[in-house]
Amino acid sequence: MTPEALERGTKWLAQADLRPTRQRLSLATLLVGDGQDRHVTAEGLHAAVLGTGDKVSLATVYNTLKAFCDAGLMQEVTVDGSRSYFDTRMDDHPHYYWEDDGRLTDAPASQLKITSLPTPPEGHEIAKVDVVIRLRRKN
């Protein structure tokens, strides 16, 4: 963990008023330490943190990712209703899901045009529109 990465992780937690516990700081540094946006699964992040020598349980990773989402630091993107990715980029943007290797990446928002949405049922409002474009190799 470089001092710069640690500082980025600390500032990221501070902007949401999250207490920088050892586990949160370790995960935050992996997520934002290099200044790049990330799409991670809990399992992938767990493997990455274990690779640094830190001891963090998978349950702690899940709970911490949920806390980061609840604090507005990340958003959860669900694919297939069962597989969740966690995205550090917080603006509205579409995603590519690469079926062949299970990756999630950003898709170019400038090329997406949504001209109309259905009217929500009475008493409800549209909270968010998630766009996941599934890709697979041509046969």
TORKOL-4160 file (C-alpha; in steps of 0.2 Angstrom, whole numbers, padded with zeros to 4 digits, m for minus):
139
<pt num="1" X="0000" Y="0000" Z="0000"/>
<pt num="2" X="0008" Y="0016" Z="m0006"/>
<pt num="3" X="0006" Y="0032" Z="0005"/>
<pt num="4" X="m0004" Y="0040" Z="m0010"/>
<pt num="5" X="m0016" Y="0025" Z="m0011"/>
<pt num="6" X="m0018" Y="0025" Z="0008"/>
<pt num="7" X="m0022" Y="0044" Z="0007"/>
<pt num="8" X="m0035" Y="0042" Z="m0007"/>
<pt num="9" X="m0043" Y="0028" Z="0003"/>
<pt num="10" X="m0044" Y="0038" Z="0019"/>
<pt num="11" X="m0051" Y="0054" Z="0010"/>
<pt num="12" X="m0064" Y="0043" Z="0001"/>
<pt num="13" X="m0070" Y="0036" Z="0018"/>
<pt num="14" X="m0070" Y="0054" Z="0025"/>
<pt num="15" X="m0081" Y="0061" Z="0012"/>
<pt num="16" X="m0095" Y="0049" Z="0018"/>
<pt num="17" X="m0091" Y="0051" Z="0036"/>
<pt num="18" X="m0086" Y="0033" Z="0038"/>
<pt num="19" X="m0075" Y="0028" Z="0052"/>
<pt num="20" X="m0059" Y="0022" Z="0044"/>
<pt num="21" X="m0058" Y="0005" Z="0052"/>
<pt num="22" X="m0043" Y="m0006" Z="0047"/>
<pt num="23" X="m0054" Y="m0017" Z="0036"/>
<pt num="24" X="m0063" Y="m0002" Z="0028"/>
<pt num="25" X="m0047" Y="0007" Z="0025"/>
<pt num="26" X="m0039" Y="m0009" Z="0017"/>
<pt num="27" X="m0054" Y="m0011" Z="0005"/>
<pt num="28" X="m0055" Y="0007" Z="0001"/>
<pt num="29" X="m0037" Y="0008" Z="m0003"/>
<pt num="30" X="m0039" Y="m0007" Z="m0015"/>
<pt num="31" X="m0055" Y="0001" Z="m0023"/>
<pt num="32" X="m0049" Y="0019" Z="m0025"/>
<pt num="33" X="m0030" Y="0020" Z="m0021"/>
<pt num="34" X="m0024" Y="0021" Z="m0039"/>
<pt num="35" X="m0038" Y="0034" Z="m0043"/>
<pt num="36" X="m0046" Y="0022" Z="m0056"/>
<pt num="37" X="m0064" Y="0017" Z="m0056"/>
<pt num="38" X="m0067" Y="m0001" Z="m0052"/>
<pt num="39" X="m0081" Y="m0014" Z="m0055"/>
<pt num="40" X="m0078" Y="m0028" Z="m0042"/>
<pt num="41" X="m0087" Y="m0043" Z="m0035"/>
<pt num="42" X="m0086" Y="m0046" Z="m0017"/>
<pt num="43" X="m0077" Y="m0062" Z="m0020"/>
<pt num="44" X="m0064" Y="m0054" Z="m0031"/>
<pt num="45" X="m0061" Y="m0040" Z="m0019"/>
<pt num="46" X="m0059" Y="m0053" Z="m0005"/>
<pt num="47" X="m0046" Y="m0062" Z="m0015"/>
<pt num="48" X="m0037" Y="m0045" Z="m0018"/>
<pt num="49" X="m0037" Y="m0041" Z="0000"/>
<pt num="50" X="m0030" Y="m0058" Z="0005"/>
<pt num="51" X="m0017" Y="m0055" Z="m0008"/>
<pt num="52" X="m0010" Y="m0040" Z="0002"/>
<pt num="53" X="m0008" Y="m0051" Z="0017"/>
<pt num="54" X="m0023" Y="m0043" Z="0026"/>
<pt num="55" X="m0035" Y="m0055" Z="0035"/>
<pt num="56" X="m0053" Y="m0050" Z="0031"/>
<pt num="57" X="m0068" Y="m0062" Z="0030"/>
<pt num="58" X="m0079" Y="m0063" Z="0015"/>
<pt num="59" X="m0094" Y="m0058" Z="0026"/>
<pt num="60" X="m0084" Y="m0042" Z="0031"/>
<pt num="61" X="m0081" Y="m0038" Z="0013"/>
<pt num="62" X="m0100" Y="m0040" Z="0009"/>
<pt num="63" X="m0105" Y="m0030" Z="0024"/>
<pt num="64" X="m0092" Y="m0016" Z="0020"/>
<pt num="65" X="m0097" Y="m0015" Z="0002"/>
<pt num="66" X="m0115" Y="m0013" Z="0007"/>
<pt num="67" X="m0109" Y="0001" Z="0019"/>
<pt num="68" X="m0100" Y="0009" Z="0005"/>
<pt num="69" X="m0116" Y="0009" Z="m0006"/>
<pt num="70" X="m0127" Y="0015" Z="0008"/>
<pt num="71" X="m0115" Y="0029" Z="0011"/>
<pt num="72" X="m0116" Y="0034" Z="m0007"/>
<pt num="73" X="m0098" Y="0029" Z="m0011"/>
<pt num="74" X="m0102" Y="0015" Z="m0023"/>
<pt num="75" X="m0117" Y="0008" Z="m0033"/>
<pt num="76" X="m0122" Y="m0010" Z="m0034"/>
<pt num="77" X="m0125" Y="m0017" Z="m0052"/>
<pt num="78" X="m0135" Y="m0033" Z="m0052"/>
<pt num="79" X="m0133" Y="m0045" Z="m0067"/>
<pt num="80" X="m0145" Y="m0060" Z="m0069"/>
<pt num="81" X="m0153" Y="m0055" Z="m0053"/>
<pt num="82" X="m0140" Y="m0065" Z="m0043"/>
<pt num="83" X="m0123" Y="m0058" Z="m0047"/>
<pt num="84" X="m0118" Y="m0042" Z="m0040"/>
<pt num="85" X="m0104" Y="m0030" Z="m0045"/>
<pt num="86" X="m0099" Y="m0015" Z="m0036"/>
<pt num="87" X="m0095" Y="0001" Z="m0045"/>
<pt num="88" X="m0085" Y="0016" Z="m0039"/>
<pt num="89" X="m0091" Y="0027" Z="m0053"/>
<pt num="90" X="m0106" Y="0036" Z="m0046"/>
<pt num="91" X="m0113" Y="0045" Z="m0061"/>
<pt num="92" X="m0127" Y="0037" Z="m0071"/>
<pt num="93" X="m0119" Y="0027" Z="m0085"/>
<pt num="94" X="m0122" Y="0010" Z="m0095"/>
<pt num="95" X="m0112" Y="m0005" Z="m0093"/>
<pt num="96" X="m0106" Y="m0020" Z="m0104"/>
<pt num="97" X="m0107" Y="m0037" Z="m0096"/>
<pt num="98" X="m0095" Y="m0049" Z="m0105"/>
<pt num="99" X="m0103" Y="m0066" Z="m0104"/>
<pt num="100" X="m0088" Y="m0075" Z="m0109"/>
<pt num="101" X="m0078" Y="m0070" Z="m0094"/>
<pt num="102" X="m0090" Y="m0062" Z="m0082"/>
<pt num="103" X="m0083" Y="m0045" Z="m0082"/>
<pt num="104" X="m0092" Y="m0029" Z="m0080"/>
<pt num="105" X="m0085" Y="m0013" Z="m0089"/>
<pt num="106" X="m0092" Y="0004" Z="m0093"/>
<pt num="107" X="m0101" Y="0007" Z="m0109"/>
<pt num="108" X="m0100" Y="0024" Z="m0118"/>
<pt num="109" X="m0114" Y="0034" Z="m0111"/>
<pt num="110" X="m0113" Y="0046" Z="m0126"/>
<pt num="111" X="m0119" Y="0033" Z="m0138"/>
<pt num="112" X="m0134" Y="0028" Z="m0127"/>
<pt num="113" X="m0151" Y="0037" Z="m0131"/>
<pt num="114" X="m0166" Y="0033" Z="m0120"/>
<pt num="115" X="m0180" Y="0043" Z="m0128"/>
<pt num="116" X="m0195" Y="0037" Z="m0117"/>
<pt num="117" X="m0199" Y="0027" Z="m0101"/>
<pt num="118" X="m0215" Y="0020" Z="m0096"/>
<pt num="119" X="m0226" Y="0029" Z="m0084"/>
<pt num="120" X="m0223" Y="0022" Z="m0067"/>
<pt num="121" X="m0238" Y="0014" Z="m0058"/>
<pt num="122" X="m0248" Y="0027" Z="m0047"/>
<pt num="123" X="m0240" Y="0031" Z="m0031"/>
<pt num="124" X="m0222" Y="0027" Z="m0038"/>
<pt num="125" X="m0208" Y="0036" Z="m0046"/>
<pt num="126" X="m0193" Y="0030" Z="m0056"/>
<pt num="127" X="m0178" Y="0029" Z="m0044"/>
<pt num="128" X="m0165" Y="0024" Z="m0057"/>
<pt num="129" X="m0163" Y="0016" Z="m0074"/>
<pt num="130" X="m0149" Y="0003" Z="m0075"/>
<pt num="131" X="m0143" Y="m0002" Z="m0092"/>
<pt num="132" X="m0133" Y="m0018" Z="m0094"/>
<pt num="133" X="m0128" Y="m0023" Z="m0112"/>
<pt num="134" X="m0124" Y="m0041" Z="m0112"/>
<pt num="135" X="m0110" Y="m0046" Z="m0124"/>
<pt num="136" X="m0104" Y="m0063" Z="m0131"/>
<pt num="137" X="m0092" Y="m0069" Z="m0144"/>
<pt num="138" X="m0100" Y="m0072" Z="m0161"/>
<pt num="139" X="m0100" Y="m0090" Z="m0166"/>
